[in-house]
Amino acid sequence: MAPHRATPAVVVLLAAALAVLPGPTGCSTFTNPRDPGDVNSNQVVANHPGQLAPPISDSLAAALAKPTGPVACPKNILAVSGGGQYAAYNAGLVVGWTESGSRPKFDVVTGVSSGAIVACYAFLGERYDPNLTRFFTQTRRRDLFVFRPAVELFRNGSLASSKRLEELIANEVNDCFLFDLREAHKEGRRLYLGSTNARTRRLTVWDVGAIACSDRPDAGELVRKVVMASIAYPGILPPATFDIEVNGKRFEEEHVDGGAVSQAFIRLGPGGGRPAAGVTGWLTGSNLYAMAAGKLHPPRAEGKLNILSRIGGSISGSLYALYRAELTGMYAFCGVSGMQYHLIAIPEDAEVPDNSMSFEVEAMRRLYTLGHQAAKGGIPWRTTPPGTEPGEEEQPIGPEVFAPAKKR
């Protein structure tokens, strides 16, 4: 999950963006923009078999009753959120899950932001657990990016260069990685990563295995670029650019961290769509596992609040709220489709770094260990959405909390 305490420089950039809302934001760097009536490139790369069924309008109560249609082959779906260095917790969960002996083979894995890295390795299977451990216990911020605002701000519209991260992704997404990805895709399994289209400001879902299996000579390069797009934190890193062709027209499209618009998402893969309108329970026997790289609620702000902390806190709070809403939507979808809902997040009483973007090795190792220990004996999944457990509901506040009125 992307929520974190923003660095001052990022907050200044976000404040500048907020100042011009709700008008157009700065997206003027595109070349050959599409006409409003043109096909959205999202339709080309994302509207493939396996998309979610049309919006659910059925009564959830009715959906939870006896299934009304045929039950598809059971699926195991893993949805991994982003969260900067907090994703080390999910990395530990996955490895500990393997060691518990109860980890399933995933039919579909989705990921955004730093969760894209976890998603890739989790999708490829247990043999990649050492890679997952190494990445989230040894990677330092200097391995990802170096702040050079004086140069990069005018060159790429960012505060840091993406060169080191690109080199790291090239090393991770190597020939062996791509071979295993293609084999998994041929089996009918699917890996979906999300990025934010900078022009439409909507989520783009990339079918990574399909891209790897294409006959394009640059297929491997495109897979690496999709991973880069999913984790390119806006403002800090420059966007990933893609040459797109739609209806015979070519143009350049920019993509950044998918966590900007979606903290986590699900797709069903081949054969998972609703067989007919009104049918419920068609995925009975299937499982959705949602891993939150963070807590479900932001930590309490300490110290004196100033303009930067207020703006950063509001943005962070909005992202936490977005993820809780998405988790509730996933729960509703599970109720309609018949899937079993499983959710895990960093415990509210756990100590975590204030800034998810600091990438401190010791902090990441502690988070990894926390997740690893939680999973070794069997992950303590909750089966309810956020806000529904005892003590989680926000209680109305009456006049009793106010200090006595001052006498006039």
Secondary structure as UniProt FT lines:
FT   HELIX           8..20
FT   TURN            21..22
FT   TURN            28..29
FT   TURN            36..37
FT   HELIX           41..45
FT   TURN            49..50
FT   HELIX           60..63
FT   STRAND          76..80
FT   HELIX           84..86
FT   HELIX           87..100
FT   STRAND          108..112
FT   TURN            113..114
FT   HELIX           115..124
FT   HELIX           126..128
FT   HELIX           129..138
FT   HELIX           141..144
FT   STRAND          146..147
FT   HELIX           149..155
FT   STRAND          160..161
FT   HELIX           163..172
FT   HELIX           175..186
FT   TURN            187..188
FT   STRAND          190..197
FT   TURN            198..201
FT   STRAND          202..207
FT   HELIX           208..213
FT   TURN            217..218
FT   HELIX           219..231
FT   TURN            235..236
FT   STRAND          240..246
FT   TURN            247..248
FT   STRAND          249..257
FT   HELIX           258..260
FT   TURN            270..271
FT   TURN            277..278
FT   TURN            282..285
FT   STRAND          287..291
FT   HELIX           307..337
FT   STRAND          340..344
FT   TURN            348..349
FT   TURN            356..357
FT   HELIX           361..376
FT   TURN            386..387
FT   TURN            390..391
FT   HELIX           399..401
//
